[in-house]
């Protein structure tokens, strides 16, 4: 596997990851950030929100912050992608700057076939100076304009427990080298 991560040092921290994986599967997991990925080559099998999707090259895969998902190669034994990881606060800030209002956290469709947006992702620079340009804002504006998820069921399961979940994540984060039991 080849793996490269670039971390922006601009006003908003964000990561760009370019990777090629051979016969690799990621078990169910989630990100604290919104993951916006362009499949560059090969095919990726994505499981999210109870659906399994086969994603071809030049399609975009979005995992909203906190959204449980898994992904793996499909058919061909290799796939490559570029992913941008953006904190939800940045997305909200850009939405407000462009007059996009929402009473609930903004969420995006998981699988997107949008050649213009794919082109923006493909040309995303992989250096700190490039990430300080408006490239990221153009990508996010494309998502906000055309791909906000209207599904009222979308969102984290059991939102009434989000405070407890945040406490557990914080506890684990502060005690990474300790063993944690489910009962504790």
Secondary structure by P-SEA (a helix, b strand, c coil): cbbbbbbbcccbbbbbbbbccccccccccccccbbbbbbcccbbbbbcccccccccccbbbbbcccccbbbbbcccccccbbbbbbcaaaaaaaaaaacccccccbbbbcccccaaaaaaaaaccccccccccaaaaaaaaaaaacccccccccccccccaaaaaaaaaaaaaacccbbbbccc
